[in-house]
Structure formats: structure tokens, C-alpha cells
């Protein structure tokens, strides 16, 4: 019906290329246009002005001889003021863009090691975009954005990289665990030393209290009972301690059999042995002090 009425419709975000007797005549904007076909006017084709995306997968090799697949995403669109160039000068826009992407990636990535390629994705994308912008602007296309969306090494290389990363993390974990065990052992040793120190203080205070109590008992007994000497009081204290000890041994159900003298003379012998031991200890300590 449009052809019969010499009218043509152009959709939104699209331009039409008008020819007269096979020669380019005009670029038709969206809307309805009069085309007198009887005068040789016709529409040669339509060109979309919408943003388009092309994903390109390129295989190349890094500087350290690792083969990788680089996936680039190119976003582009035709320029309305250069619609004739975009329509006539390129027969296959996507193939042309793909060729430029291959060229730039295969010239850039081989200069980088694998780790550097991952770190410099933005620089690679910028190099691709600059080259495409210079080349495609002459054909009426604008490169809106270029992204390096993925760098895929060989499966064996990825597995090796994961194993290296796992080994490094295990080494760090082992160091942290050893350091924690070291701290625990140090704290345990410090606590044991502090416990023994406090136990020693307690034993020393206990002995000091016993000595003070014996001294007070000897002095009090000598004052209250005339005619007794310190030796008599000490013998009585030793006899008392002797019988207390025997009582505790007999009261303990799990005690082993102990054979000791139990007569009065034995008590005197025990007292003399203790007294002689104390005197000998005092005699040995005096030369050391001198």
C-alpha cells in the first residue's frame, strides 16, 4: 500500500537510505516520507541507531608462554550524521570490529605475564577502544565502551594456580597455628612458675608461723613454769608432734605399714636426733656465712 501511494515509513531509532536511480540521495529520519517511485526514488535499506554489543573471544599467548582466551565486549552504534558511510562503506560491521579486536589483543597481551594480564585488564580494554575508535569513526560508527570481561587460562594452568594459592594459605595457617601454640605454652609456663612461686611463699609463711608459734610457746612455758629450760620445752613439743604424727598415720586407711620405735626411750632418741641435726646444720651454715 505504501509503495502504491509513494509513501515510506521509517521506525524510531532507525534511519533509511534513499536512492534515486541507484544513487545515494538522502538519509530519511523516523516518520513518513514521500517517495515517488515513478521518478526513480526508492529506499536502499535501513540502518539502526541503537546501541549494539559484540562479544569477541580471542585466543593468545602471554609473555610467560601461557595460552589464554580473552573475552572482550564491544558496545558500538552508528552515527546519524554519518549514516551514509556506515551503510555503504562496510559490508559486515561485526567482522570488521572483530578483526581489529584480534589485532590489538594479540599485540598487547604477549607483552604481559599472566598475573600482569589479570591486573591490567583496564589497560588492555583502553588499548582496544582507542584502536577501534580511530578505525571505526571513518566508517560512521562510534565505539561507546570496550570491556575485557574475562581472561581464561588453560584448565591445567588454573588448577596449578589454585594449588599454589591453597598451599600459600595452608602455610599461613600453619604459621598462625604454631604461633598460637607457642603463646599457649608460654602462658602455661608463666602460670606454672607463678603458681610455684605462690606455693613457695605459702610454705615459707607456714614455716615462719610454726617457728613463731614454737618460740612463743617456749617463752610462755618458761615464764609460767619456773625451773624449766628451753630444752625441756622443746623436748615436750617434739614428743607432742611425735604422737600427733603416729595418730595421723593410724587414722589414714590407705597408709602403708611403717615400723618405728614407740617406747619412751625411743621418743628421747628421736628428740636427740632432731636436735643434733639442727645443731649440725647450724654449724655448717656459719662457715659459709663467714
Secondary structure, DSSP 8 states (H G I E B T S, - for coil): -TTTTTEEEE-TTEEEEEEETTEEEEEE-SEEEE--GGGTEEEEEEEE-S-EEEEEEEEEE-TTS-EEEEEEEEEEEE-GGGHHHHHHS-S-HHHHHHHHHHHHHHHHGGGS-HHHHHHTHHHHHHHHHHHHHHHHGGGTEEEEEEEEEEEEE-HHHHHHHHHHHHHHHHHHHHHHHHHHHHHHHHHHHHHHHHHHHHHHHHHHHHHHHHHHHHHHHHHHHHHHSTT--HHHHHHHHHHHHHHHHHHHHHH-TT--------SHHHHHHHHHHHHHHHHHHHHHHHHHH-
